[in-house]
Each structure stands twice: as structure tokens, then as C-alpha cells.
Amino acid sequence: MSNRRILIIDEMHDSISPLLTQAGFEPVYAPKISRKEMMQHKVQFVGFVVRSKTTIDRELLEGQTELKFIARAGAGVDQVDVPYLASRNITLLNAPEGNRDALGEHVLGMLLCLSNNLRHADMEVRNKVWDREGNRGFEISGKTVGLLGYGYMGSAVAEKLAGFGCRVIAYDKYKENYGDLYAEQVAMEDIFEQSDIFSLHVPLTTETKCLVDLEYLRKFKKPIVFINAARGEVVPLKDLLDALDEGTVRMAALDVLENEKLSFLKDDQAITFNRLIKNDRVLLSPHVGGWSFESYQKINEVLVDKIKQLDLP
């Protein structure tokens, strides 16, 4: 019998093994396995199912001579050495279809929290402060929402905004003819000129790392509400805080940070983080956009469907 073993190296929804078994594979569920153990594994696998435990690179995969695919349980593939996989004809799969709805709803939730001052108002009421005027919000209706990136995630946000009476415009450098019922395709200059709200939906690459710096944010013609539920390293936090201080950015919602290992911040990162958490115009969440109970299972279903479509012996 040909090799049908698949190594699952991260915690996954418990549907993953039954789904793979039903598809004719032999899943090996090992979420506690270390990188060293993976490299020393004597058993050959046809595929790995991964999240974000470790970098998927030459060092890790060299001993796996029968490997045919890497299945990333999520959308981002910035921890994967894509050129190395290509050099070995190893297929890279991901599952943005599985968590796009969760991500879209999370972004909308963060925007509504900011626009209605919900976090600030909640904390005041808990302290017996009843300040209606100080917590007056603004409506999304009539505003222009600019999206950078219009793939699965950007388009999900646009769909969720459809009932809010706002205009949604989008720029995606790597797509053509992507305007649809939910968003108007525009040039980046239009995003800078017209946006009241700006939401990031780009992957982390050498091109996008530190893309949205202070100089970039100063290109917006109006003070913006800024949302990042993509990747933290796209936005230097110090620059975002400076933009908040000078009024270029009105408010910010961040589901991702430059360094999400908060117990291991460098000195300069710790100083910036302390500034961040003291700013009451910033809303934070711990990289849970797209991380719903439903998406946890849907990601498995999407991945297994894609694995079944591969031309495997």
C-alpha cells in the first residue's frame, strides 16, 4: 500500500482525524511533538497538517523524502518556506475559506465597538460614571471604508458591511477586475483620498513588512479609524502610536501585534507596548479574528477537501 500517513503537528478540532480517515488517509495526531522530534522522525509521511508551531523549512523537511503536501490550517503562510516547497514539488494548501466569515464578523465587531465607544462606556458605567455625551458615537452609515487587499478576508469584510449604508472601496495590487456587488475597485490614491475607515487584509511578505508606517499613514487626507486583523508586522506599532498622537489616526483596532509573545518583548518593544495599552483610543484582541468555534471545524473540512483533490497515489 502506498504511503497515506499524515502528521498533524498542532492542536486541531477533533474532527480532523475522522475526516482524514474517511478520505482514506492514516492520520497521526501529534500536537505535542517538538520540532526536534519531527526532524528525527523515522516514519515517512505524505503530508503535514500545521498551524503556527514552527517554521516549515528545509531543515524540518529534508528527511521527509515522500512528502507531497503541507496543509496550513488557516490563511497565512508566512511561516512556510514557499520556494523550498516549490523546489521539491510539495504542494502548499491553506484554508482561508474556512475562517473568512469569522474574520469578517470580528473586524465588524471591532469597528462597532470603536464607533460606539463600547469599551470606554462599559468601563465607566462599571465605575458608576453615567456620561452620555462623552460616549456619543459615530455612525458607519455614510462613511467610506477603504480595504487594502481584496482576497478571502477583505471580501468577507465588505460582505458584512453590505447592510450598513456605507461605501466600500478596495485596492489589491495582485488582482484584476475584482470589483463586485460589495466593493468598488479603486486605485490606492483613492483609498488615501476618500477613506474614513481603513482596514488591512494583506499577507506578511518582504513587500508588506513595515508597509504601513508613519509616512504611509500621513498620506490619508482625513483622520482615519484604522483596523489591522491581518499581520502585526505590517504595521510598526511606534509609528501607529505617533499617528494617533498627531491625529492622523483617530482610533485603532488591532487583533495582531508586531510581537505577540508578550512575555518576551525587547526593551524598545516593551516601551511601545506600554504606550499602546495606555491609549484609550486603541482596541485590542489576541489574534482571534477568524478563530471562532465554527471556523475551527470549517478549516478542517476545507483542508481535507483540498487534500482529497490532490493527485496522490
PyMOL commands that set and color helices and strands:
alter all, ss='L'
color gray80, all
select helices_A, chain A and resi 16-22+35-39+58-61+82-87+96-115+118-126+133-135+152-160+162-164+188-194+214-217+232-234+237-246+262-264+267-278+293-308
alter helices_A, ss='H'
color red, helices_A
select strands_A, chain A and resi 5-8+26-29+47-50+69-72+91-93+144-148+167-171+184-185+197-200+224-228+249-254+282-284
alter strands_A, ss='S'
color yellow, strands_A
deselect
rebuild
show_as cartoon
